[in-house]
Amino acid sequence: MAARSTIGIIDYDAGNLRSLCNALEAISADVRLVRHIDDLRPCTHAILPGVGAFGHCIERLRSSRMVDGLADWILHEHRPLLGICVGMQMLADVGEEHGETPGLGWIPGRVRRLPASRATRVPHVGWNDVRFRPPCGSLGADFYFDHSYRFCPADESHSLGTTTHGTEFCAAVRKGSVVGVQFHPEKSQDAGLRFLRWFIESGPHARC
């Protein structure tokens, strides 16, 4: 990593952040927990994590009063933001978990439940191969998942990578300076560290 980056992790009381901090520190990034939008100003990148139900997470994020500042960060300043798990799902227009709940609308799409069957258990927990689209194919690897819902982008050009659990679904999205992943890079060992390093060093606009 040519220059040490400062990563702002959005802390809105919706997830355990320790493993994410440890992963970022392992690739020589400075980490700052962001509890007020002013805390984000010295940061080079932002990460929006999320654990739990869509509605609970979006309510907690809106209660933090950071949404407008984050929107300015990505829509006007075009700074890089990574959504992880429910943090990715909240980027969508609408989440369907426990009824429809408006999302942030930063990447058009809906969050729908994974289809279950005798052969396919939901929630989906475990390791799955993610296939990234060209020119990002070098990022492809097994990543760790733990979820029951998936992001369905309105525009397929925003799909960065897919995986299969019963059915093929979108595992990573990208639009402008915003990237989202359904898997947990912080729990995905070397592949996860490599993905985080790509996000920090190359940025969402760069070729993989």
Secondary structure, DSSP 8 states (H G I E B T S, - for coil): --S--EEEEE-SSSS--HHHHHHHHHTT-EEEEESSGGGGTT-SEEEE---S-HHHHHHHHHHTT-HHHHHHHHHTS---EEEETHHHHTTSSEE-TTS-EE---SS-EEEEE----SSS-SSEEEEEEEEE-TT-GGG-EEEEEEESEEEEESSGGGEEEEEESSSEEEEEEEETTEEEESS-GGGSHHHHHHHHHHHHHT-TTS--
